[in-house]
Structures are given as structure tokens and as C-alpha cells.
Amino acid sequence: MQKIHVGIIGVSGYTGLELIKILLAHPVFTLAYCAGSESYEELSSLHKSLEGICKEPVHVANMREARECCELLFLALPHKKAMECAKEALALGLKVVDLSADYRLRAPTYEQHYTEHIDKENLEHAVYGLVEWQRALARKARLVANPGCYPTASLLGILPFAPYIDPQSSVYIDAKSGTSGAGKNLSNNTHFATINENLFAYSPLSHRHEPEIAEKLELFGKCHAPVRFIPHLVPLTRGMLVSAFVRLLAPIDAESILRDCYLGEKFIRIRNEPVRIKDVAGTHFCDIFVQQKGKDLWINTAIDNLLRGASSQAVANANLMCGLDDTLGLPMVAYVP
């Protein structure tokens, strides 16, 4: 199969490194351009784990240079910076998978929770890349907004039940993430002395992902119930566990609905007991378990926050955009023990 050249802008962070690892083993994609805010002779100057493995140089980000050697770009950049690069890259004819929040939300909601949007024209055409729910649109897209870890873990579990949720009730989401979700930059919450042997909530009922989850539940599932989202930081490097609680209009056979919804999906596993982070860490899998009591439903999901919640989902979307099977090259074996 003919190789497809791709590039990464923002190679220094955790998601950038995960993208590199996947692309180095990908059967079709070839990593042809790496860029960041500074130049380096090779990637191992940024990531010591790549010593002797990848000698690709790191450039200062330049969209015109990227266009000369790539067909598609992954943007592993902070919000606001990502839309600046995406706007230029798209104008040059590149396809873009953006891992930031810049194209995930409608303009008024985005500006309410982030900043002014400078690329509303492309925002209107961006595809929200939750692969199992947007596969057909992603195949035709030039710009995919790659969902983050909290919305991915929440939406994959809740969406199959959206038609059955009582709109007069609230959707409650209790989510727990490893510290790598906060990125490389140190903060008070991610100091070893703070997070070690500790567990705490942050941004309760005010986190930026709450409106994102609510918007997509309404868009994909026609669910108008309010969303109440509370994230927690746990002393793990990677992984995410979500417990979502919903009130149904009437009792249903939840497991059958879930299995029918994801029938044939290679990377969705329906479990018969509560899910565990260790079973998905290092993979693209999303594990889901449900349990109901009358009209009350508990939905339990686990993903790797850096992979299914970021980099491997970005590669799945890139696969679709380039006419490939979306499962191509995605990591399958968990980091166990």
C-alpha cells in the first residue's frame, strides 16, 4: 500500500509523543514532519525514549514547509494556538486533525468558555471526531476536531441510552483521570507531594468539558437533559474511569441496547462486571459496563486518556480522512501488569 506522509505540530507534549509512537508503527502513515516552538537536531533531544529509534529532526512550526512534505497534519497544541495553525494549514490544502478544543464546540459556546474564535468559517465545517458516531462524516472531512478524554469516555457510555433518558432529570458524571491528562506543565495540583496518595475533585460543575458533553448529547442523541460533570484527579500516570448516572423514562434492557449499538465495533468492549483502568491502559479500547435498578442506570467506562482520549483517536480519524480502515495501526495490548 502506498505510504501517506503526515506531520505533527506540537511534538514536545505527552500527546505528541503518543502520536509519534503510533505513527512509527503504522503500516501506511509515514512521519515526515515534526515541529514545535524550537528546533532540534532530532526527536530524541525532546524524548529520550526515542534515542536510536527515530532520527526525525524537529522544526520550528511552518505550515508552508509542512505542506511540501505532508498530506495531513496532527495539531497537538493548546487552544487558540491550534486554530491559528489550522486556519493556515487548511488554506494551503492540508488535512488537519486538531487535538485541542478549538473546533469542538459551536462558536458562542466556545467563546463563552475559552476565548474569541478567529476561524469561524472552518469551525462551521469541522467534524467532531467521535469515531463510532461520526465515521461517515470523518471520511469526507478536511478538518476533524478530536474529542478530549473526558467527553470521549462519557459520551461513548451515555449516547446509546440518550433516547431513553428522562429530560426532566440530570445526567450526572463522576470522572477520574490520571495526571498525564493535565499535560507536562507543572501545577500545584500535579506536584508529586500533592497528588501522591491523594484524590480530589477540581472545577466541579464548572469544567469546560461539561458544555461539550451536553452539546454532543443533544446533537447526536437528541438528549436535552442537563449535564452535571465533576472531574477528579487520581494518583495514576494514565487512564480514566467514568461513572455516569441517568434516570430513564422507563425500565429498559440496558445491556442489550448497548451491545446492539456497538455490534461489530472492534474497540468497544462490553463488560459483564465493572471496568478497570488497567485493562485499557496503553490501548485504544473503551470498556463499558452498565447496571440498572428500575429506572436508574449506572454507566461505567474506562479508557486510556492519552490514547483513546487523544492520540489513538486522532490516528483513527486520520485513517478515515485518508480512506483507510479506522482501526489501522491502533494499539491493542494493555500495559499489564
Secondary structure, 3 states (H helix, E strand, C coil): CCCEEEEEECCCCHHHHHHHHHHHCCCCEEEEEEEECCCECCHHHCCHHHCCCCCCCEEECCHHHHHHHCCEEEECCCCCHHHHHHHHHHHCCCEEEECCCCCCCCHHHHHHHCCCCCCHHHHCCCEECCHHHHHHHHHHCCEEECCCHHHHHHHHHHHHHHHHECCCCCEEEEEEECHHHHCCCCCHHHCHHHHCCCCEECCCCCCCHHHHHHHHHHHHHCCCCCEEEEEEECCCCCCEEEEEEEEECCCCCHHHHHHHHCCCCCCEEECCCCCCHHHCCCCCCEEEEEEEECCEEEEEEEECCCCCCCHHHHHHHHHHHCCCCCCCCCCCCCCCC
